[in-house]
Amino acid sequence: GDSVTQMEGPVTLSEEAFLTINCTYTATGYPSLFWYVQYPGEGLQLLLKATKADDKGSNKGFEATYRKETTSFHLEKGSVQVSDSAVYFCAFIRDGGSQGNLIFGKGTKLSVKP
Amino acid sequence: GAGVSQTPSNKVTEKGKYVELRCDPISGHTALYWYRQSLGQGPEFLIYFQGTGAADDSGLPNDRFFAVRPEGSVSTLKIQRTERGDSAVYLCASSSGQLGFNEQFFGPGTRLTVL
């Protein structure tokens, strides 16, 4: 069935390190892809999105590229900050699926040390 | 402006009891969503409303779960005969409901514990 697989955490990095969180999906057609972030004590927030193959989503220094050939949407940031410490969720909406039906991965907890 | 709010923030109940969880969406948002997040898992879709009607309820796990949105604003998720496996954080989100992609804005969640 449709699903998202993302790298398990926790991930611990030093400030200014390079970040990659891997995400692959299983779905037919061309789903819309998302990264959500949950900062400590806050609700889930949309970080970035890509709705078609080869699109690159970007926000707050984070980037992810929709790779149809590898069914991947890896999250990257060149230089992380302590304030990036949060749980990151990869998600998608099925091609032709209802607006509300986001399918999430299990989340990856990132801790950035000063 | 105010975001999505959910009440209560925490609910502890006993197995077999009935519970209601409330969601107040962002004012003017016509679409509303419920998700459930178990420990160590990502959110799992339950139901999606467009206005007063359920546009997609394919995620409701069984007939003990029911949700309403009678006036197209506030929504209540109702769980009958609660079981220990229902323990989770229940998330609500809302969006503008317009055609095309609508960002979902999430509330802080209600943590339900069934003893």
Interface residues (C-beta under 8 A of the other chain):
Chain A: V4 S32 E42 G43 L44 Q45 L46 K49 T51 F89 A91 S98 Q99 G100 N101 L102 I103 F104 G105 K106 G107
Chain B: G3 V4 A31 Y33 Y35 G40 Q41 G42 P43 E44 F45 I47 Y48 A55 D56 S58 G59 L91 A93 S95 F101 N102 E103 Q104 F105 F106 G107 P108 G109
